[in-house]
Amino acid sequence: MKSEEKEPKYRKIVEGADQLSLGISIVVAVLLGIGAGILMRRYFGYEWLFWLGVFWGIAAAILNIRKAYVKQKAELDKLKDDPRYKHYNQTDDDDDEDEKY
């Protein structure tokens, strides 16, 4: 029984890596966009192609943030219907309106 209760050896490392993955993906997306812009500017000779690459990198980073948000929201929506968390879902808006500070 003690082996079943024991926490996996690398669990904290895996959880930390999962939390860092969004930040790393943002940096990588922007750097790839900048790299693509530099290469396009070098091969085609137009300065604005660099800025197009920067824009693509930033757009990819924003897309990564949106995907992470949608994934996290879906996981939290599953918890909304969990009976263990029902008491967090109750709101008393009528009491807040009557109080004056």
C-alpha positions as CSV (number, residue, x, y, z in Angstrom):
1,M,0.0,0.0,0.0
2,K,2.8,2.4,0.7
3,S,4.0,2.2,-2.9
4,E,0.5,3.2,-4.1
5,E,0.5,6.3,-1.9
6,K,4.0,7.3,-2.9
7,E,4.2,10.3,-5.3
8,P,5.9,9.7,-8.6
9,K,9.6,10.7,-8.6
10,Y,9.4,13.3,-11.4
11,R,5.9,14.6,-10.9
12,K,6.9,18.1,-9.9
13,I,9.3,18.4,-12.8
14,V,6.6,17.4,-15.3
15,E,4.1,19.8,-13.7
16,G,6.7,22.6,-13.9
17,A,7.5,21.8,-17.5
18,D,3.8,22.0,-18.4
19,Q,3.5,25.4,-16.8
20,L,6.6,26.7,-18.6
21,S,5.5,25.4,-22.0
22,L,3.3,28.3,-22.8
23,G,6.1,30.9,-22.1
24,I,8.6,28.9,-24.1
25,S,6.1,28.6,-27.0
26,I,5.6,32.3,-27.1
27,V,9.3,33.0,-27.2
28,V,9.9,30.4,-29.9
29,A,7.0,31.7,-32.1
30,V,8.3,35.2,-32.0
31,L,11.9,34.2,-32.7
32,L,10.8,32.0,-35.6
33,G,8.9,34.9,-37.0
34,I,11.9,37.2,-36.7
35,G,14.1,34.5,-38.3
36,A,11.7,34.1,-41.2
37,G,11.6,37.9,-41.6
38,I,15.3,38.2,-41.7
39,L,15.6,35.4,-44.3
40,M,12.9,36.8,-46.5
41,R,14.5,40.3,-46.3
42,R,17.9,38.8,-47.2
43,Y,16.7,36.7,-50.2
44,F,14.1,39.1,-51.6
45,G,15.6,42.5,-50.7
46,Y,12.5,44.1,-49.3
47,E,12.7,45.7,-45.8
48,W,9.0,45.3,-45.1
49,L,9.3,41.5,-45.3
50,F,11.2,41.5,-42.0
51,W,8.3,43.2,-40.4
52,L,5.9,40.7,-42.0
53,G,7.9,38.0,-40.3
54,V,7.8,39.8,-37.0
55,F,4.0,40.1,-37.4
56,W,3.7,36.4,-38.1
57,G,5.7,35.6,-35.0
58,I,3.5,37.7,-32.8
59,A,0.4,36.4,-34.4
60,A,1.6,32.8,-33.7
61,A,2.3,33.7,-30.1
62,I,-1.2,35.2,-29.6
63,L,-2.6,32.0,-31.2
64,N,-0.7,29.9,-28.7
65,I,-2.1,32.0,-25.8
66,R,-5.6,31.6,-27.2
67,K,-5.2,27.8,-27.5
68,A,-3.9,27.5,-23.9
69,Y,-6.8,29.7,-22.7
70,V,-9.4,27.5,-24.5
71,K,-7.8,24.3,-23.1
72,Q,-7.7,25.7,-19.5
73,K,-11.3,27.0,-19.8
74,A,-12.5,23.6,-21.0
75,E,-10.9,21.9,-18.0
76,L,-12.4,24.4,-15.6
77,D,-15.8,24.0,-17.1
78,K,-15.6,20.3,-16.4
79,L,-15.0,21.1,-12.8
80,K,-18.0,23.4,-12.6
81,D,-20.4,20.4,-12.7
82,D,-18.3,18.4,-10.2
83,P,-20.3,18.0,-6.9
84,R,-17.2,18.7,-4.8
85,Y,-17.1,22.3,-6.1
86,K,-20.8,23.2,-6.1
87,H,-20.5,25.4,-3.0
88,Y,-18.1,27.7,-4.9
89,N,-20.7,28.3,-7.6
90,Q,-23.3,29.9,-5.4
91,T,-23.5,33.7,-5.5
92,D,-25.6,36.1,-3.4
93,D,-25.7,39.3,-5.5
94,D,-28.7,40.7,-3.5
95,D,-26.7,41.1,-0.3
96,D,-23.9,43.1,-2.0
97,E,-26.3,45.7,-3.4
98,D,-27.9,46.5,0.0
99,E,-24.6,47.1,1.8
100,K,-23.2,50.6,1.8
101,Y,-19.6,51.3,2.8
